Amino acid sequence: MTPAELGAAIRARRRALRITQEDLAASICVSRRVIGQMESGKETVQVGIALRAARAVGLEVGVEPRG
């Protein structure tokens, strides 16, 4: 999964739940700008922030071997 794919999945789930970027940001203690960057696939967003955002919208992120 790429940062862009993860960001897109979080954005889609957030929108499905009708949660604003501001609300998601507040729930994980970051700025709305960080959420926007993450959703647009910016590679420098911290992994911990992306994982917190995914959990906040009900997504589970896992790691599996390739192939």
N, CA, C and O atoms as a Tripos MOL2 file, in Angstrom:
@<TRIPOS>MOLECULE
protein
  268   267    67     0     0
PROTEIN
NO_CHARGES

@<TRIPOS>ATOM
      1 N           0.8520   -1.1760    0.0000 N.3       1 MET1
      2 CA          0.0000    0.0000    0.0000 C.3       1 MET1
      3 C           0.8950    1.2350    0.0000 C.2       1 MET1
      4 O           1.8810    1.3040    0.7340 O.2       1 MET1
      5 N           0.5430    2.1880   -0.8180 N.am      2 THR2
      6 CA          1.2970    3.4380   -0.8900 C.3       2 THR2
      7 C           0.6760    4.4680    0.0490 C.2       2 THR2
      8 O          -0.4650    4.3030    0.4800 O.2       2 THR2
      9 N           1.4270    5.5400    0.3730 N.am      3 PRO3
     10 CA          0.8320    6.6160    1.1700 C.3       3 PRO3
     11 C          -0.4140    7.1990    0.5050 C.2       3 PRO3
     12 O          -1.3720    7.5550    1.1920 O.2       3 PRO3
     13 N          -0.4100    7.2990   -0.8160 N.am      4 ALA4
     14 CA         -1.5700    7.8370   -1.5250 C.3       4 ALA4
     15 C          -2.7770    6.9110   -1.3800 C.2       4 ALA4
     16 O          -3.9000    7.3830   -1.2030 O.2       4 ALA4
     17 N          -2.5560    5.6090   -1.4520 N.am      5 GLU5
     18 CA         -3.6570    4.6480   -1.3010 C.3       5 GLU5
     19 C          -4.2210    4.6770    0.1170 C.2       5 GLU5
     20 O          -5.4360    4.6310    0.3110 O.2       5 GLU5
     21 N          -3.3330    4.7520    1.1050 N.am      6 LEU6
     22 CA         -3.7830    4.8210    2.4980 C.3       6 LEU6
     23 C          -4.5730    6.1090    2.7260 C.2       6 LEU6
     24 O          -5.6420    6.0870    3.3350 O.2       6 LEU6
     25 N          -4.0490    7.2170    2.2410 N.am      7 GLY7
     26 CA         -4.7490    8.4930    2.3860 C.3       7 GLY7
     27 C          -6.1110    8.4800    1.7280 C.2       7 GLY7
     28 O          -7.0840    8.9960    2.2780 O.2       7 GLY7
     29 N          -6.1760    7.8830    0.5370 N.am      8 ALA8
     30 CA         -7.4590    7.8030   -0.1850 C.3       8 ALA8
     31 C          -8.4670    6.9340    0.5680 C.2       8 ALA8
     32 O          -9.6560    7.2520    0.6080 O.2       8 ALA8
     33 N          -7.9950    5.8450    1.1630 N.am      9 ALA9
     34 CA         -8.8830    4.9600    1.9240 C.3       9 ALA9
     35 C          -9.4200    5.6710    3.1600 C.2       9 ALA9
     36 O         -10.6010    5.5570    3.4860 O.2       9 ALA9
     37 N          -8.5530    6.4000    3.8410 N.am     10 ILE10
     38 CA         -8.9920    7.1490    5.0260 C.3      10 ILE10
     39 C          -9.9800    8.2330    4.6220 C.2      10 ILE10
     40 O         -11.0030    8.4150    5.2820 O.2      10 ILE10
     41 N          -9.6840    8.9570    3.5410 N.am     11 ARG11
     42 CA        -10.5920   10.0080    3.0560 C.3      11 ARG11
     43 C         -11.9590    9.4270    2.6950 C.2      11 ARG11
     44 O         -12.9890    9.9820    3.0750 O.2      11 ARG11
     45 N         -11.9720    8.3180    1.9670 N.am     12 ALA12
     46 CA        -13.2400    7.7000    1.5620 C.3      12 ALA12
     47 C         -14.0550    7.2700    2.7770 C.2      12 ALA12
     48 O         -15.2660    7.4850    2.8200 O.2      12 ALA12
     49 N         -13.4040    6.6700    3.7540 N.am     13 ARG13
     50 CA        -14.1120    6.2220    4.9530 C.3      13 ARG13
     51 C         -14.6130    7.4190    5.7580 C.2      13 ARG13
     52 O         -15.7350    7.4080    6.2640 O.2      13 ARG13
     53 N         -13.7750    8.4530    5.8750 N.am     14 ARG14
     54 CA        -14.1810    9.6590    6.6030 C.3      14 ARG14
     55 C         -15.4110   10.2790    5.9610 C.2      14 ARG14
     56 O         -16.3520   10.6710    6.6500 O.2      14 ARG14
     57 N         -15.3960   10.3640    4.6500 N.am     15 ARG15
     58 CA        -16.5380   10.9450    3.9360 C.3      15 ARG15
     59 C         -17.7810   10.0790    4.0990 C.2      15 ARG15
     60 O         -18.8830   10.6000    4.2760 O.2      15 ARG15
     61 N         -17.6100    8.7550    4.0410 N.am     16 ALA16
     62 CA        -18.7540    7.8550    4.2140 C.3      16 ALA16
     63 C         -19.3900    8.0340    5.5930 C.2      16 ALA16
     64 O         -20.6050    7.9090    5.7510 O.2      16 ALA16
     65 N         -18.5500    8.3280    6.5840 N.am     17 LEU17
     66 CA        -19.0390    8.5500    7.9390 C.3      17 LEU17
     67 C         -19.5190    9.9800    8.1590 C.2      17 LEU17
     68 O         -20.0280   10.3160    9.2290 O.2      17 LEU17
     69 N         -19.3490   10.8280    7.1280 N.am     18 ARG18
     70 CA        -19.7280   12.2460    7.1990 C.3      18 ARG18
     71 C         -19.0000   12.9830    8.3190 C.2      18 ARG18
     72 O         -19.5900   13.7600    9.0700 O.2      18 ARG18
     73 N         -17.7000   12.7140    8.4040 N.am     19 ILE19
     74 CA        -16.8260   13.3760    9.3790 C.3      19 ILE19
     75 C         -15.9850   14.3940    8.6080 C.2      19 ILE19
     76 O         -15.4330   14.0690    7.5560 O.2      19 ILE19
     77 N         -15.8840   15.6030    9.1150 N.am     20 THR20
     78 CA        -15.0470   16.6100    8.4510 C.3      20 THR20
     79 C         -13.5790   16.3650    8.7700 C.2      20 THR20
     80 O         -13.2390   15.6620    9.7210 O.2      20 THR20
     81 N         -12.7220   16.9630    7.9520 N.am     21 GLN21
     82 CA        -11.2890   16.9000    8.2500 C.3      21 GLN21
     83 C         -11.0130   17.5330    9.6100 C.2      21 GLN21
     84 O         -10.1740   17.0420   10.3650 O.2      21 GLN21
     85 N         -11.7030   18.6010    9.9190 N.am     22 GLU22
     86 CA        -11.5120   19.2820   11.2020 C.3      22 GLU22
     87 C         -11.8730   18.3650   12.3730 C.2      22 GLU22
     88 O         -11.1560   18.3130   13.3720 O.2      22 GLU22
     89 N         -12.9880   17.6440   12.2420 N.am     23 ASP23
     90 CA        -13.4020   16.7350   13.3080 C.3      23 ASP23
     91 C         -12.4180   15.5840   13.4810 C.2      23 ASP23
     92 O         -12.0750   15.2190   14.6060 O.2      23 ASP23
     93 N         -11.9660   15.0170   12.3750 N.am     24 LEU24
     94 CA        -10.9890   13.9300   12.4600 C.3      24 LEU24
     95 C          -9.6980   14.4340   13.0860 C.2      24 LEU24
     96 O          -9.1160   13.7740   13.9470 O.2      24 LEU24
     97 N          -9.2550   15.6010   12.6490 N.am     25 ALA25
     98 CA         -8.0280   16.1810   13.2000 C.3      25 ALA25
     99 C          -8.1410   16.3740   14.7150 C.2      25 ALA25
    100 O          -7.2260   16.0290   15.4630 O.2      25 ALA25
    101 N          -9.2570   16.9230   15.1510 N.am     26 ALA26
    102 CA         -9.4550   17.1460   16.5860 C.3      26 ALA26
    103 C          -9.4660   15.8390   17.3600 C.2      26 ALA26
    104 O          -8.9550   15.7730   18.4780 O.2      26 ALA26
    105 N         -10.0410   14.8050   16.7760 N.am     27 SER27
    106 CA        -10.1480   13.5270   17.4890 C.3      27 SER27
    107 C          -8.8010   12.8410   17.6810 C.2      27 SER27
    108 O          -8.6520   12.0170   18.5830 O.2      27 SER27
    109 N          -7.8070   13.1740   16.8330 N.am     28 ILE28
    110 CA         -6.4800   12.5580   16.9910 C.3      28 ILE28
    111 C          -5.4000   13.5920   17.3360 C.2      28 ILE28
    112 O          -4.2050   13.3020   17.2810 O.2      28 ILE28
    113 N          -5.8430   14.7940   17.6890 N.am     29 CYS29
    114 CA         -4.9480   15.8620   18.1830 C.3      29 CYS29
    115 C          -3.8770   16.2980   17.1820 C.2      29 CYS29
    116 O          -2.6980   16.4080   17.5170 O.2      29 CYS29
    117 N          -4.3180   16.5450   15.9440 N.am     30 VAL30
    118 CA         -3.4310   17.1240   14.9340 C.3      30 VAL30
    119 C          -4.1880   18.2600   14.2580 C.2      30 VAL30
    120 O          -5.3720   18.4630   14.5260 O.2      30 VAL30
    121 N          -3.5130   19.0000   13.3860 N.am     31 SER31
    122 CA         -4.1900   20.0820   12.6680 C.3      31 SER31
    123 C          -4.9310   19.5350   11.4550 C.2      31 SER31
    124 O          -4.6290   18.4450   10.9690 O.2      31 SER31
    125 N          -5.8960   20.2970   10.9740 N.am     32 ARG32
    126 CA         -6.6260   19.9160    9.7680 C.3      32 ARG32
    127 C          -5.6810   19.8110    8.5830 C.2      32 ARG32
    128 O          -5.8750   18.9800    7.6960 O.2      32 ARG32
    129 N          -4.6700   20.6470    8.5710 N.am     33 ARG33
    130 CA         -3.6760   20.6310    7.4980 C.3      33 ARG33
    131 C          -2.9990   19.2660    7.3880 C.2      33 ARG33
    132 O          -2.7680   18.7720    6.2840 O.2      33 ARG33
    133 N          -2.6830   18.6560    8.5330 N.am     34 VAL34
    134 CA         -2.0490   17.3340    8.5350 C.3      34 VAL34
    135 C          -2.9820   16.2980    7.9120 C.2      34 VAL34
    136 O          -2.5380   15.4410    7.1470 O.2      34 VAL34
    137 N          -4.2620   16.3730    8.2340 N.am     35 ILE35
    138 CA         -5.2350   15.4410    7.6540 C.3      35 ILE35
    139 C          -5.2910   15.6300    6.1440 C.2      35 ILE35
    140 O          -5.3090   14.6500    5.3990 O.2      35 ILE35
    141 N          -5.3180   16.8640    5.6890 N.am     36 GLY36
    142 CA         -5.3280   17.1390    4.2570 C.3      36 GLY36
    143 C          -4.0960   16.5850    3.5570 C.2      36 GLY36
    144 O          -4.1930   16.0050    2.4750 O.2      36 GLY36
    145 N          -2.9420   16.7690    4.1810 N.am     37 GLN37
    146 CA         -1.7030   16.2430    3.6070 C.3      37 GLN37
    147 C          -1.7330   14.7200    3.5400 C.2      37 GLN37
    148 O          -1.3430   14.1280    2.5340 O.2      37 GLN37
    149 N          -2.1920   14.0960    4.6070 N.am     38 MET38
    150 CA         -2.2560   12.6400    4.6510 C.3      38 MET38
    151 C          -3.2100   12.1200    3.5750 C.2      38 MET38
    152 O          -2.8830   11.1790    2.8520 O.2      38 MET38
    153 N          -4.3810   12.7310    3.4730 N.am     39 GLU39
    154 CA         -5.3570   12.2830    2.4910 C.3      39 GLU39
    155 C          -4.8860   12.4960    1.0630 C.2      39 GLU39
    156 O          -5.3380   11.7940    0.1590 O.2      39 GLU39
    157 N          -3.9990   13.4380    0.8410 N.am     40 SER40
    158 CA         -3.4820   13.6680   -0.5090 C.3      40 SER40
    159 C          -2.2570   12.8120   -0.8040 C.2      40 SER40
    160 O          -1.6930   12.8900   -1.8950 O.2      40 SER40
    161 N          -1.8390   11.9880    0.1720 N.am     41 GLY41
    162 CA         -0.7470   11.0490   -0.0660 C.3      41 GLY41
    163 C           0.6430   11.5620    0.2250 C.2      41 GLY41
    164 O           1.6230   10.9630   -0.2190 O.2      41 GLY41
    165 N           0.7560   12.6490    0.9540 N.am     42 LYS42
    166 CA          2.0730   13.1850    1.2790 C.3      42 LYS42
    167 C           2.8790   12.1380    2.0540 C.2      42 LYS42
    168 O           2.4330   11.6380    3.0870 O.2      42 LYS42
    169 N           4.0460   11.8210    1.5520 N.am     43 GLU43
    170 CA          4.8460   10.7310    2.1160 C.3      43 GLU43
    171 C           5.5110   11.0660    3.4400 C.2      43 GLU43
    172 O           5.9780   10.1610    4.1310 O.2      43 GLU43
    173 N           5.5680   12.3250    3.8090 N.am     44 THR44
    174 CA          6.2650   12.6860    5.0480 C.3      44 THR44
    175 C           5.3510   12.7330    6.2720 C.2      44 THR44
    176 O           5.8120   13.0550    7.3670 O.2      44 THR44
    177 N           4.0710   12.4180    6.1080 N.am     45 VAL45
    178 CA          3.1770   12.3510    7.2610 C.3      45 VAL45
    179 C           3.6050   11.1670    8.1170 C.2      45 VAL45
    180 O           3.8400   10.0750    7.5980 O.2      45 VAL45
    181 N           3.7050   11.3750    9.4070 N.am     46 GLN46
    182 CA          4.1660   10.3250   10.3080 C.3      46 GLN46
    183 C           3.2450    9.1090   10.2690 C.2      46 GLN46
    184 O           2.0220    9.2350   10.2040 O.2      46 GLN46
    185 N           3.8540    7.9450   10.3100 N.am     47 VAL47
    186 CA          3.1030    6.6930   10.2820 C.3      47 VAL47
    187 C           2.1270    6.6240   11.4490 C.2      47 VAL47
    188 O           0.9920    6.1810   11.2780 O.2      47 VAL47
    189 N           2.5480    7.0490   12.6110 N.am     48 GLY48
    190 CA          1.6840    7.0060   13.7840 C.3      48 GLY48
    191 C           0.4210    7.8270   13.6050 C.2      48 GLY48
    192 O          -0.6560    7.4220   14.0430 O.2      48 GLY48
    193 N           0.5490    8.9720   12.9670 N.am     49 ILE49
    194 CA         -0.6170    9.8240   12.7120 C.3      49 ILE49
    195 C          -1.5590    9.1260   11.7430 C.2      49 ILE49
    196 O          -2.7710    9.1140   11.9580 O.2      49 ILE49
    197 N          -1.0170    8.5460   10.6830 N.am     50 ALA50
    198 CA         -1.8520    7.8480    9.7080 C.3      50 ALA50
    199 C          -2.5680    6.6680   10.3510 C.2      50 ALA50
    200 O          -3.7380    6.4210   10.0620 O.2      50 ALA50
    201 N          -1.8800    5.9440   11.2140 N.am     51 LEU51
    202 CA         -2.5120    4.8070   11.8940 C.3      51 LEU51
    203 C          -3.6050    5.2660   12.8470 C.2      51 LEU51
    204 O          -4.6640    4.6430   12.9190 O.2      51 LEU51
    205 N          -3.3620    6.3420   13.5760 N.am     52 ARG52
    206 CA         -4.3950    6.8830   14.4770 C.3      52 ARG52
    207 C          -5.6190    7.3340   13.6900 C.2      52 ARG52
    208 O          -6.7530    7.1000   14.1060 O.2      52 ARG52
    209 N          -5.3830    7.9810   12.5500 N.am     53 ALA53
    210 CA         -6.4910    8.4460   11.7140 C.3      53 ALA53
    211 C          -7.2850    7.2540   11.1790 C.2      53 ALA53
    212 O          -8.5160    7.2780   11.1800 O.2      53 ALA53
    213 N          -6.5920    6.2250   10.7280 N.am     54 ALA54
    214 CA         -7.2730    5.0300   10.2180 C.3      54 ALA54
    215 C          -8.1440    4.4070   11.3040 C.2      54 ALA54
    216 O          -9.3030    4.0740   11.0570 O.2      54 ALA54
    217 N          -7.5940    4.2490   12.4970 N.am     55 ARG55
    218 CA         -8.3770    3.6770   13.6010 C.3      55 ARG55
    219 C          -9.5620    4.5610   13.9490 C.2      55 ARG55
    220 O         -10.6390    4.0540   14.2640 O.2      55 ARG55
    221 N          -9.3790    5.8780   13.8960 N.am     56 ALA56
    222 CA        -10.4460    6.8060   14.2580 C.3      56 ALA56
    223 C         -11.6500    6.6990   13.3220 C.2      56 ALA56
    224 O         -12.7780    6.9830   13.7260 O.2      56 ALA56
    225 N         -11.4130    6.2880   12.0720 N.am     57 VAL57
    226 CA        -12.5330    6.1360   11.1330 C.3      57 VAL57
    227 C         -12.9310    4.6660   10.9750 C.2      57 VAL57
    228 O         -13.7140    4.3230   10.0880 O.2      57 VAL57
    229 N         -12.3960    3.8110   11.8280 N.am     58 GLY58
    230 CA        -12.8130    2.4120   11.8260 C.3      58 GLY58
    231 C         -12.1050    1.5150   10.8410 C.2      58 GLY58
    232 O         -12.6250    0.4580   10.4850 O.2      58 GLY58
    233 N         -10.9150    1.9180   10.3850 N.am     59 LEU59
    234 CA        -10.1390    1.0740    9.4710 C.3      59 LEU59
    235 C          -9.0390    0.3650   10.2500 C.2      59 LEU59
    236 O          -8.4680    0.9170   11.1900 O.2      59 LEU59
    237 N          -8.7600   -0.8450    9.8490 N.am     60 GLU60
    238 CA         -7.6620   -1.6310   10.4190 C.3      60 GLU60
    239 C          -6.5620   -1.7050    9.3940 C.2      60 GLU60
    240 O          -6.8190   -2.0800    8.2490 O.2      60 GLU60
    241 N          -5.3420   -1.3610    9.7640 N.am     61 VAL61
    242 CA         -4.2100   -1.4140    8.8620 C.3      61 VAL61
    243 C          -3.3110   -2.5540    9.3200 C.2      61 VAL61
    244 O          -2.9320   -2.6180   10.4890 O.2      61 VAL61
    245 N          -2.9700   -3.4530    8.4040 N.am     62 GLY62
    246 CA         -2.1400   -4.5910    8.7570 C.3      62 GLY62
    247 C          -0.9760   -4.7440    7.8030 C.2      62 GLY62
    248 O          -0.8950   -4.0780    6.7710 O.2      62 GLY62
    249 N          -0.0800   -5.6370    8.1740 N.am     63 VAL63
    250 CA          1.0870   -5.9290    7.3560 C.3      63 VAL63
    251 C           1.0960   -7.4240    7.0770 C.2      63 VAL63
    252 O           0.9720   -8.2410    7.9900 O.2      63 VAL63
    253 N           1.2430   -7.7660    5.8110 N.am     64 GLU64
    254 CA          1.2620   -9.1650    5.4110 C.3      64 GLU64
    255 C           2.4240   -9.3910    4.4590 C.2      64 GLU64
    256 O           2.8290   -8.4690    3.7510 O.2      64 GLU64
    257 N           2.9720  -10.6120    4.4290 N.am     65 PRO65
    258 CA          4.0390  -10.9080    3.4790 C.3      65 PRO65
    259 C           3.5520  -10.7680    2.0470 C.2      65 PRO65
    260 O           2.3880  -11.0340    1.7470 O.2      65 PRO65
    261 N           4.4450  -10.3530    1.1710 N.am     66 ARG66
    262 CA          4.0950  -10.2590   -0.2550 C.3      66 ARG66
    263 C           3.9820  -11.6490   -0.8450 C.2      66 ARG66
    264 O           4.5730  -12.6140   -0.3610 O.2      66 ARG66
    265 N           3.1950  -11.7110   -1.9160 N.am     67 GLY67
    266 CA          3.1000  -12.9630   -2.6660 C.3      67 GLY67
    267 C           2.0650  -13.8320   -2.1260 C.2      67 GLY67
    268 O           1.8500  -14.9300   -2.6400 O.2      67 GLY67
@<TRIPOS>BOND
     1     1     2 1
     2     2     3 1
     3     3     4 2
     4     3     5 am
     5     5     6 1
     6     6     7 1
     7     7     8 2
     8     7     9 am
     9     9    10 1
    10    10    11 1
    11    11    12 2
    12    11    13 am
    13    13    14 1
    14    14    15 1
    15    15    16 2
    16    15    17 am
    17    17    18 1
    18    18    19 1
    19    19    20 2
    20    19    21 am
    21    21    22 1
    22    22    23 1
    23    23    24 2
    24    23    25 am
    25    25    26 1
    26    26    27 1
    27    27    28 2
    28    27    29 am
    29    29    30 1
    30    30    31 1
    31    31    32 2
    32    31    33 am
    33    33    34 1
    34    34    35 1
    35    35    36 2
    36    35    37 am
    37    37    38 1
    38    38    39 1
    39    39    40 2
    40    39    41 am
    41    41    42 1
    42    42    43 1
    43    43    44 2
    44    43    45 am
    45    45    46 1
    46    46    47 1
    47    47    48 2
    48    47    49 am
    49    49    50 1
    50    50    51 1
    51    51    52 2
    52    51    53 am
    53    53    54 1
    54    54    55 1
    55    55    56 2
    56    55    57 am
    57    57    58 1
    58    58    59 1
    59    59    60 2
    60    59    61 am
    61    61    62 1
    62    62    63 1
    63    63    64 2
    64    63    65 am
    65    65    66 1
    66    66    67 1
    67    67    68 2
    68    67    69 am
    69    69    70 1
    70    70    71 1
    71    71    72 2
    72    71    73 am
    73    73    74 1
    74    74    75 1
    75    75    76 2
    76    75    77 am
    77    77    78 1
    78    78    79 1
    79    79    80 2
    80    79    81 am
    81    81    82 1
    82    82    83 1
    83    83    84 2
    84    83    85 am
    85    85    86 1
    86    86    87 1
    87    87    88 2
    88    87    89 am
    89    89    90 1
    90    90    91 1
    91    91    92 2
    92    91    93 am
    93    93    94 1
    94    94    95 1
    95    95    96 2
    96    95    97 am
    97    97    98 1
    98    98    99 1
    99    99   100 2
   100    99   101 am
   101   101   102 1
   102   102   103 1
   103   103   104 2
   104   103   105 am
   105   105   106 1
   106   106   107 1
   107   107   108 2
   108   107   109 am
   109   109   110 1
   110   110   111 1
   111   111   112 2
   112   111   113 am
   113   113   114 1
   114   114   115 1
   115   115   116 2
   116   115   117 am
   117   117   118 1
   118   118   119 1
   119   119   120 2
   120   119   121 am
   121   121   122 1
   122   122   123 1
   123   123   124 2
   124   123   125 am
   125   125   126 1
   126   126   127 1
   127   127   128 2
   128   127   129 am
   129   129   130 1
   130   130   131 1
   131   131   132 2
   132   131   133 am
   133   133   134 1
   134   134   135 1
   135   135   136 2
   136   135   137 am
   137   137   138 1
   138   138   139 1
   139   139   140 2
   140   139   141 am
   141   141   142 1
   142   142   143 1
   143   143   144 2
   144   143   145 am
   145   145   146 1
   146   146   147 1
   147   147   148 2
   148   147   149 am
   149   149   150 1
   150   150   151 1
   151   151   152 2
   152   151   153 am
   153   153   154 1
   154   154   155 1
   155   155   156 2
   156   155   157 am
   157   157   158 1
   158   158   159 1
   159   159   160 2
   160   159   161 am
   161   161   162 1
   162   162   163 1
   163   163   164 2
   164   163   165 am
   165   165   166 1
   166   166   167 1
   167   167   168 2
   168   167   169 am
   169   169   170 1
   170   170   171 1
   171   171   172 2
   172   171   173 am
   173   173   174 1
   174   174   175 1
   175   175   176 2
   176   175   177 am
   177   177   178 1
   178   178   179 1
   179   179   180 2
   180   179   181 am
   181   181   182 1
   182   182   183 1
   183   183   184 2
   184   183   185 am
   185   185   186 1
   186   186   187 1
   187   187   188 2
   188   187   189 am
   189   189   190 1
   190   190   191 1
   191   191   192 2
   192   191   193 am
   193   193   194 1
   194   194   195 1
   195   195   196 2
   196   195   197 am
   197   197   198 1
   198   198   199 1
   199   199   200 2
   200   199   201 am
   201   201   202 1
   202   202   203 1
   203   203   204 2
   204   203   205 am
   205   205   206 1
   206   206   207 1
   207   207   208 2
   208   207   209 am
   209   209   210 1
   210   210   211 1
   211   211   212 2
   212   211   213 am
   213   213   214 1
   214   214   215 1
   215   215   216 2
   216   215   217 am
   217   217   218 1
   218   218   219 1
   219   219   220 2
   220   219   221 am
   221   221   222 1
   222   222   223 1
   223   223   224 2
   224   223   225 am
   225   225   226 1
   226   226   227 1
   227   227   228 2
   228   227   229 am
   229   229   230 1
   230   230   231 1
   231   231   232 2
   232   231   233 am
   233   233   234 1
   234   234   235 1
   235   235   236 2
   236   235   237 am
   237   237   238 1
   238   238   239 1
   239   239   240 2
   240   239   241 am
   241   241   242 1
   242   242   243 1
   243   243   244 2
   244   243   245 am
   245   245   246 1
   246   246   247 1
   247   247   248 2
   248   247   249 am
   249   249   250 1
   250   250   251 1
   251   251   252 2
   252   251   253 am
   253   253   254 1
   254   254   255 1
   255   255   256 2
   256   255   257 am
   257   257   258 1
   258   258   259 1
   259   259   260 2
   260   259   261 am
   261   261   262 1
   262   262   263 1
   263   263   264 2
   264   263   265 am
   265   265   266 1
   266   266   267 1
   267   267   268 2
@<TRIPOS>SUBSTRUCTURE
     1 MET1         2 RESIDUE 1 A MET
     2 THR2         6 RESIDUE 1 A THR
     3 PRO3        10 RESIDUE 1 A PRO
     4 ALA4        14 RESIDUE 1 A ALA
     5 GLU5        18 RESIDUE 1 A GLU
     6 LEU6        22 RESIDUE 1 A LEU
     7 GLY7        26 RESIDUE 1 A GLY
     8 ALA8        30 RESIDUE 1 A ALA
     9 ALA9        34 RESIDUE 1 A ALA
    10 ILE10       38 RESIDUE 1 A ILE
    11 ARG11       42 RESIDUE 1 A ARG
    12 ALA12       46 RESIDUE 1 A ALA
    13 ARG13       50 RESIDUE 1 A ARG
    14 ARG14       54 RESIDUE 1 A ARG
    15 ARG15       58 RESIDUE 1 A ARG
    16 ALA16       62 RESIDUE 1 A ALA
    17 LEU17       66 RESIDUE 1 A LEU
    18 ARG18       70 RESIDUE 1 A ARG
    19 ILE19       74 RESIDUE 1 A ILE
    20 THR20       78 RESIDUE 1 A THR
    21 GLN21       82 RESIDUE 1 A GLN
    22 GLU22       86 RESIDUE 1 A GLU
    23 ASP23       90 RESIDUE 1 A ASP
    24 LEU24       94 RESIDUE 1 A LEU
    25 ALA25       98 RESIDUE 1 A ALA
    26 ALA26      102 RESIDUE 1 A ALA
    27 SER27      106 RESIDUE 1 A SER
    28 ILE28      110 RESIDUE 1 A ILE
    29 CYS29      114 RESIDUE 1 A CYS
    30 VAL30      118 RESIDUE 1 A VAL
    31 SER31      122 RESIDUE 1 A SER
    32 ARG32      126 RESIDUE 1 A ARG
    33 ARG33      130 RESIDUE 1 A ARG
    34 VAL34      134 RESIDUE 1 A VAL
    35 ILE35      138 RESIDUE 1 A ILE
    36 GLY36      142 RESIDUE 1 A GLY
    37 GLN37      146 RESIDUE 1 A GLN
    38 MET38      150 RESIDUE 1 A MET
    39 GLU39      154 RESIDUE 1 A GLU
    40 SER40      158 RESIDUE 1 A SER
    41 GLY41      162 RESIDUE 1 A GLY
    42 LYS42      166 RESIDUE 1 A LYS
    43 GLU43      170 RESIDUE 1 A GLU
    44 THR44      174 RESIDUE 1 A THR
    45 VAL45      178 RESIDUE 1 A VAL
    46 GLN46      182 RESIDUE 1 A GLN
    47 VAL47      186 RESIDUE 1 A VAL
    48 GLY48      190 RESIDUE 1 A GLY
    49 ILE49      194 RESIDUE 1 A ILE
    50 ALA50      198 RESIDUE 1 A ALA
    51 LEU51      202 RESIDUE 1 A LEU
    52 ARG52      206 RESIDUE 1 A ARG
    53 ALA53      210 RESIDUE 1 A ALA
    54 ALA54      214 RESIDUE 1 A ALA
    55 ARG55      218 RESIDUE 1 A ARG
    56 ALA56      222 RESIDUE 1 A ALA
    57 VAL57      226 RESIDUE 1 A VAL
    58 GLY58      230 RESIDUE 1 A GLY
    59 LEU59      234 RESIDUE 1 A LEU
    60 GLU60      238 RESIDUE 1 A GLU
    61 VAL61      242 RESIDUE 1 A VAL
    62 GLY62      246 RESIDUE 1 A GLY
    63 VAL63      250 RESIDUE 1 A VAL
    64 GLU64      254 RESIDUE 1 A GLU
    65 PRO65      258 RESIDUE 1 A PRO
    66 ARG66      262 RESIDUE 1 A ARG
    67 GLY67      266 RESIDUE 1 A GLY
